[in-house]
Amino acid sequence: MTVPTSPHDGRAAAKPRRATLYALSLLCCSALLTALPAGASAAPASDTAASDAVRAAGSSAAVVFADEFDGPAGSAVDGGKWQVETGDNVDNHERQYYTQGNDNAALDGDGHLVITARKENPGNYQCWYGTCEYTSSRLNTAGRFTQTYGHVEARMKVPRGQGMWPAFWMLGADIGDVGWPNSGEIDVMENVGFEPDTVHGTLHGPGYSGSGGIGAGYTLPGGAAFADDFHTFAVDWAPDSITWSVDGTVYQQRTPADLNGNTWVFDKPFFLILNLAVGGYWPGDPDGGTTFPQELVVDYVRVTTDG
C-alpha cells in the first residue's frame, strides 16, 4: 500500500504524527492510490524458468517465520509475532479506524486469522473526516521479525464489495530513519473491490512511488472472483530480483533494470504487514451495494529461505 504525494493525482503528502515505528508505518506508508502506471505489464505466465523456481521454493527451504493461526476461537494473534496498529489514515483517505487487540482481528478456531471490517463505531473513534464510520485491523511484524530475501507467502481469501482494500505487503525496516519511499515497499498482494478478479503486485521506492510504482496485475481466468476461494500470494525475493506469483503461477519479475535508473532499495531487512482498509483514493468508498461485515481470512503466513 502506498503513500501519495500530490492531491492532484489522487495522492497526499505523508505526515507522520506518532513516534513509534508501527504508527509511522501506518501513517506514512499505505497503499497504491491510483491505477498502476501506464506501461506496467505482467510477465507472461509461461515464463517457465521463473515458474519452476517458484514451485521449487519449498523443496529445500528453511522456515524463518510461520504463523498457522492455530488457537481458540476469538483469541488475538500471537503478540510475539505481530503487533496491532491503531488509528486512522488520512494520507490515503481511508475510512476505517484500526482497532486494538482482537476487536477486529481474531482467530476463528479453525486455523485462520479473520480480519473483519465492520460498519460500526462502538468506541466513538474519531477519524480525519470526523466520527469514524468503519472499524478494521492492521498487523505488522516490525520489531518482531524482519527478513532480507526469501520466499514470502500467504494463503488468503479476500473480501468482496466496492471500497474493500485488503493487502499483504512489506516495508523496509529502516523506515524510521530514512522515511518512505526511501525505505522501499514490496506489495505482495493488493485487491480493490471494483476488480474482483484481479490482484496487484508493486514495488515502491525513491523515484517510483505512489502512482509511479513499478508493478502489474494478475487476473483469474474465467471471470472467477478472488473472494470465492482461498489463493496463495507470494514473492520470491533475491538480490536484484523479485518475482510475484499467484497459486504458483508467475505473473511478473522485476529487477533494477525496470527502475529507469532509480535506486533499487530491496537488499535489506523488511517487515510484514496484513491489513484490510475500507475506502480510499484507489478503491473508492463503499456504496449501497457493499455489505458488512467483510472479512479477510488468512490461512497462514510463511517465510522460507534456501536451506
C-alpha positions in Angstrom: 0.0 0.0 0.0 1.5 3.3 -1.0 1.9 6.9 0.1 0.6 9.7 -2.0 2.4 12.9 -2.7 0.0 15.2 -4.5 -3.7 15.6 -4.1 -4.0 16.5 -7.8 -3.2 12.9 -8.8 -5.1 11.1 -6.1 -2.2 11.2 -3.6 -1.4 13.2 -0.5 1.7 14.1 1.4 2.8 11.7 4.1 2.6 13.4 7.6 3.9 11.2 10.4 2.0 12.0 13.6 3.2 9.3 16.0 6.7 8.5 17.2 6.6 4.7 17.3 7.7 2.6 14.3 4.4 0.8 13.9 2.4 4.1 13.8 5.0 5.6 11.4 4.3 2.7 9.0 0.5 3.2 9.4 0.6 6.9 8.7 3.4 7.1 6.2 3.1 4.1 4.1 -0.2 2.7 2.9 -1.2 1.5 -0.5 -1.3 2.1 -4.2 -3.6 5.0 -4.5 -4.2 5.2 -8.3 -4.1 2.8 -11.2 -0.9 1.1 -12.0 1.4 3.3 -14.1 1.0 3.3 -17.8 3.1 0.6 -19.5 3.2 -1.7 -16.5 2.6 -5.2 -17.7 2.7 -8.7 -16.3 5.5 -11.0 -17.3 3.9 -13.9 -19.2 2.6 -16.8 -17.1 4.5 -19.1 -19.4 7.9 -17.9 -18.0 8.9 -21.5 -17.3 12.2 -20.8 -15.6 10.6 -18.4 -13.1 7.6 -20.7 -12.5 9.9 -23.7 -11.9 11.8 -21.6 -9.3 8.6 -20.8 -7.5 7.5 -24.4 -7.4 10.9 -25.5 -6.1 11.0 -22.8 -3.4 9.8 -25.1 -0.7 11.8 -28.2 -1.7 14.8 -27.5 0.5 13.6 -24.4 2.3 14.3 -23.4 5.9 11.3 -21.8 7.6 12.3 -18.5 9.2 8.8 -17.3 10.0 5.5 -19.1 10.1 2.1 -18.4 11.6 -0.6 -21.0 11.0 -3.1 -19.1 13.2 -3.9 -22.1 15.4 -5.6 -21.3 18.7 -9.0 -20.9 20.3 -11.8 -19.0 18.5 -11.9 -15.3 19.4 -8.3 -15.2 20.6 -5.9 -12.4 19.5 -2.9 -13.0 17.3 0.4 -14.1 18.7 1.9 -10.9 20.2 5.4 -12.4 19.8 4.9 -12.3 16.1 2.6 -9.4 15.4 1.8 -6.0 16.8 -1.6 -4.4 16.2 -1.7 -0.9 14.8 -4.3 1.6 15.8 -5.7 4.8 14.3 -6.9 6.2 11.0 -5.1 7.0 7.8 -5.7 10.5 6.3 -2.9 10.1 3.8 -4.9 7.6 1.7 -8.3 9.0 2.7 -9.2 5.6 4.1 -12.5 5.5 6.1 -11.7 2.9 8.7 -10.3 3.1 12.2 -7.8 0.3 13.0 -8.7 -1.0 16.5 -6.6 -2.7 19.2 -6.5 -6.3 20.4 -8.9 -8.8 19.0 -11.7 -6.4 18.3 -11.3 -6.7 14.5 -8.6 -9.4 14.2 -9.1 -12.7 15.8 -8.5 -16.4 15.3 -11.6 -18.5 14.3 -10.6 -21.7 16.0 -10.2 -23.5 12.6 -6.7 -22.4 11.8 -7.4 -19.0 10.3 -6.9 -15.3 11.2 -10.0 -13.3 10.4 -9.6 -9.5 9.9 -13.1 -8.1 9.9 -14.2 -4.7 8.6 -17.4 -3.5 10.2 -19.7 -0.6 9.6 -19.8 0.5 13.2 -18.0 2.7 15.8 -18.6 1.3 19.3 -15.7 3.3 20.7 -16.7 6.6 19.2 -13.4 6.7 17.3 -12.5 9.9 15.5 -11.1 9.9 12.0 -9.6 12.5 9.7 -13.1 13.2 8.3 -15.0 13.3 11.7 -16.6 10.4 13.6 -15.3 7.2 12.0 -17.8 5.1 10.1 -16.0 1.8 10.0 -13.5 -0.3 12.0 -10.9 -2.8 10.8 -7.5 -4.1 11.7 -3.9 -3.8 10.6 -1.0 -6.0 11.9 2.8 -5.9 11.3 5.9 -7.7 12.4 8.1 -4.6 13.0 10.4 -5.2 16.0 9.5 -8.9 16.0 10.5 -10.3 12.6 12.4 -8.9 9.6 13.9 -10.6 6.7 16.2 -10.0 3.7 15.4 -12.2 0.7 13.4 -15.5 0.6 10.1 -16.9 -0.3 7.3 -14.8 1.3 3.8 -16.3 1.1 0.3 -16.0 2.5 -2.8 -18.1 1.7 -5.9 -15.9 2.0 -9.5 -15.4 0.9 -10.2 -11.7 0.3 -13.4 -9.8 1.0 -15.7 -8.5 -1.7 -17.5 -5.3 -2.5 -16.9 -1.7 -3.6 -14.5 0.0 -1.3 -12.8 -3.1 0.1 -8.9 -2.9 0.0 -7.1 -5.9 1.5 -3.3 -6.1 1.3 -0.3 -8.3 2.2 2.9 -6.2 1.9 6.3 -5.3 3.3 8.2 -2.2 4.4 11.9 -1.6 4.8 12.8 -1.8 8.5 14.8 1.4 8.3 11.6 3.5 7.6 12.0 5.3 10.9 15.4 6.5 9.8 15.1 7.2 6.1 11.3 7.7 5.7 9.1 6.5 2.9 9.6 5.8 0.0 13.4 5.6 0.6 12.6 2.6 2.9 11.2 0.7 0.0 7.9 -1.1 -0.1 7.0 -4.5 -1.6 3.3 -5.1 -2.2 2.9 -8.9 -2.4 -0.9 -8.6 -3.0 -3.4 -5.8 -3.1 -7.0 -6.1 -4.3 -9.6 -3.4 -4.7 -13.3 -4.3 -4.6 -14.2 -2.9 -8.0 -11.8 -5.5 -9.6 -13.0 -8.8 -8.0 -11.0 -10.9 -10.4 -7.6 -9.1 -10.2 -4.8 -8.6 -7.7 -1.7 -6.3 -8.0 1.9 -6.6 -7.0 4.0 -3.4 -6.9 7.4 -2.0 -5.9 7.7 1.5 -4.4 11.0 3.3 -3.8 12.7 6.6 -4.4 11.6 7.9 -7.8 8.9 5.2 -8.3 6.3 5.6 -5.6 2.6 6.2 -5.4 1.1 6.1 -8.9 4.7 5.7 -10.2 5.2 2.4 -8.6 6.5 -0.4 -10.7 4.1 -3.4 -10.9 1.5 -5.4 -12.7 -1.8 -7.2 -12.1 -2.9 -10.8 -12.3 -6.4 -11.7 -13.4 -8.1 -15.0 -12.6 -9.2 -17.0 -15.7 -12.9 -17.5 -16.5 -14.2 -14.5 -14.6 -13.7 -16.0 -11.2 -13.5 -13.7 -8.2 -10.7 -13.9 -5.6 -13.3 -13.7 -2.9 -14.8 -17.0 -3.9 -11.9 -19.1 -2.5 -8.5 -19.2 -0.9 -5.5 -18.3 -3.1 -1.8 -18.3 -2.4 0.1 -15.0 -3.0 3.9 -15.0 -2.9 7.1 -13.3 -3.9 10.4 -14.9 -4.4 12.9 -12.2 -3.4 16.6 -12.5 -4.2 19.4 -9.9 -4.7 18.4 -7.8 -7.7 15.2 -9.7 -8.4 11.7 -10.0 -7.1 9.2 -12.4 -8.7 5.4 -12.5 -8.0 3.1 -15.5 -8.2 -0.5 -16.4 -7.6 -1.1 -20.1 -6.8 2.3 -20.9 -8.1 1.8 -19.1 -11.4 4.4 -16.4 -12.0 3.0 -13.1 -13.4 5.8 -10.7 -13.1 9.5 -10.3 -12.3 11.3 -7.0 -11.5 15.0 -6.2 -11.4 17.0 -2.9 -11.2 16.7 -2.6 -15.0 13.0 -1.8 -14.6 13.6 1.3 -12.4 14.6 3.7 -15.1 17.9 4.5 -13.4 16.4 4.9 -9.9 17.8 3.2 -6.9 17.0 -0.4 -6.0 16.3 -0.4 -2.2 15.4 -4.0 -1.7 18.7 -5.5 -0.4 18.0 -5.0 3.3 15.6 -6.2 6.1 11.8 -5.7 5.6 8.9 -6.4 7.9 5.5 -7.9 7.0 2.0 -6.2 7.1 -1.5 -7.5 6.8 -4.5 -5.2 6.7 -8.0 -4.6 5.5 -8.7 -1.0 4.6 -12.1 0.5 3.8 -12.3 3.2 1.1 -9.5 5.5 0.0 -8.3 7.2 -3.1 -7.7 4.0 -5.1 -10.7 1.7 -4.2 -13.2 4.5 -3.7 -15.6 4.4 -0.8 -18.2 1.7 -0.1 -21.6 2.2 -1.8 -25.1 1.0 -1.3 -24.2 -2.4 -2.7 -21.4 -3.1 -0.2 -22.5 -5.3 2.6 -20.9 -5.5 6.1 -19.2 -7.2 7.8 -16.5 -8.1 5.3 -13.6 -10.5 6.1 -10.0 -11.0 5.0 -9.4 -14.7 6.1 -5.8 -15.7 6.4 -4.9 -19.4 6.4 -1.2 -18.9 7.0 1.8 -16.6 6.5 5.2 -18.2 5.9 8.7 -17.0 5.0 11.3 -19.5 3.9 14.9 -19.3 2.7 17.1 -21.7 0.8 18.2 -24.4 3.2 
